[in-house]
Amino acid sequence: MTDPSTKVLVGRRWLVLAILCASLLLVSVDATVLHMALPALSEDLRPTATSQLWIIAVYSLVAAPLLLAFGTLGDRYGRRRILVLGYVVFGLASLACAWAPNVAVLIGARAALGVGGAMIMPATLSLLRQAFPDRAERQTAIGIWSGVAGSGAVLGPLLGGFLVETFSWHAAFLINVPVMVAAIPLTYWLVPESADPPDGPWDVLSAVLAALGVVAVAFAIKQTPHGGTMYVLGPVAGLLGCLLLVAFVRRQRQLPVPLLDVTLFRNRAFSVAVSSVLLVLTSLVGLGLLFAQYLQLVLALQPMQAALRLLFVMAAAVIGSVVAGPLLQRFGNRRATVAGFAVSAVTLACAAVGLTVTENLWLLGPVLAATGFGVSISLTAASDALLAAAPAEQAGAAAAVEETAYELGAGLGVTILGSVATVIYSVSLTGLPSTATQARDGLTEATAVAAALPPEAGTELLDLARAAFVTGMRAAMVAGAVLFVLATIAAARALPKTKEPQQ
């Protein structure tokens, strides 16, 4: 017999999707909103270079390890309960960020934002599973959800640039508050409570092992590239994190009621889905950060002008999210995944060939649009496969695994593709005078060095640095294209060739 609350949820499913996507959008935006707002924030609070990194990174460093805990707590004690609690924490933390009197308070408030985000993210996807039991409709809903999730990371810099230029950096956080205030009563009105509690207790030790393992791996990914003591502490933290995650997996196999059913990873569709999310976010966030630097430092565009170029990605992602459901229903998960990866690979290869130090919207526009479309299709296919493979009582846990892949993929993108671009940039920047060697550290440093030189010498240095940056960015694009080619091959071989039933 169907649960009455499930009938109510299904009956209001499209309104439920709207409120879930609205809250998810803000959580996604907050991961990148400071990319354009950080300079204005820095003028006010004067954080050190290390503090600036922590202001940006602490959000995902806190969110990533808590996703599984809150996802499984939602499965057990109520997904709506965890979602609304996340709204409260996120809203209060946004207020604290906006009115932070110093850097320490801001970092603490950003950490609290991460806690709220970790409550909201898995709840939105697991409630979507409950609201759309029909897989054909669910694929369309997941397409919209994935488009919102992917667009949020792109919209963040655009929104941040607009708010800073129109108001101040405080507005980048204050915009969250009215949405969260409205979301709480709407969620209580539209979304009935939903839970699938297992018979056994919630294993605290498993949650601690998973959280510590993920935070150690995330710390290693995000902090190792910053050099100094991190060259030692980062790898040590990564190794410790891997050992903790191995202990977590061993414990899940022994428990009669595990926190996460690790046998889900034996399902090829589930494993490929998680890997797809990891890969897509690695490329999207890593190259997105490089593109933001390219637009501002190479093309010398103002923050708002630079952010507007990213609308190509967002518009294409929205279109992709709308058509992804029908494409999955017509061609199946395997073909859609392979096509999304292939489009991304070809796009990055073309961009690597044609990118120069001067703007060419005939190249940049199609590249950004094709990337947004391909990523949207890939993420929709991955989320659909992941939810279809997981049983209802593990919906929150499965959603948390996907969201963890989101966070780790974002960190890997900055680390791997950013490191490739930095190394090639440094190697390509030759013939510098002894007074300008600091320019090898990055294009931002080269700009600062050039400002202190005589005009002619400064212009020459900037020309060399911009050309070297483009060379490094091309190398990162080639690396991203290679990753997508490998993923295309893996998806074609691993995913089932028969089209999935639309139950």
Secondary structure, DSSP 8 states (H G I E B T S, - for coil): ---HHHHHHHHTHHHHHHHHHHHHHHHHHHTTTHHHHHHHHHHHH---HHHHHHHHHHHHHHHHHHHHHHHHHHHHH-HHHHHHHHHHHHHHHHHHHHT-SSHHHHHHHHHHHHHHHHHHHHHHHHHHHHH--SHHHHHHHHHHHHHHHHHHHHHHHHHHHHHHHHS-TTHHHHTHHHHHHHHHHHHHHH--------SS---HHHHHHHHHHHHHHHHHHHHGGG-TTHHHHHHHHHHHHHHHHHHHHHHHHH-SS-SS-GGGGGSHHHHHHHHHHHHHHHHHHHHHHHHHHIIIIIS---HHHHHHHTHHHHHHHHHHHHHHHHHHHHHHHHHHHHHHHHHHHHHHHHHHHH--SS--HHHHHHHHHHHHHHHHHHHHHHHHHHHHHS-GGGHHHHHHHHHHHHHHHHHHIIIIIHHHHHHHHHHH--S--GGGGGGGG-HHHHHHHHHHS-HHHHHHHHHHHHHHHHHHHHHHHHHHHHHHHHHHHHHHHHS-SS-----
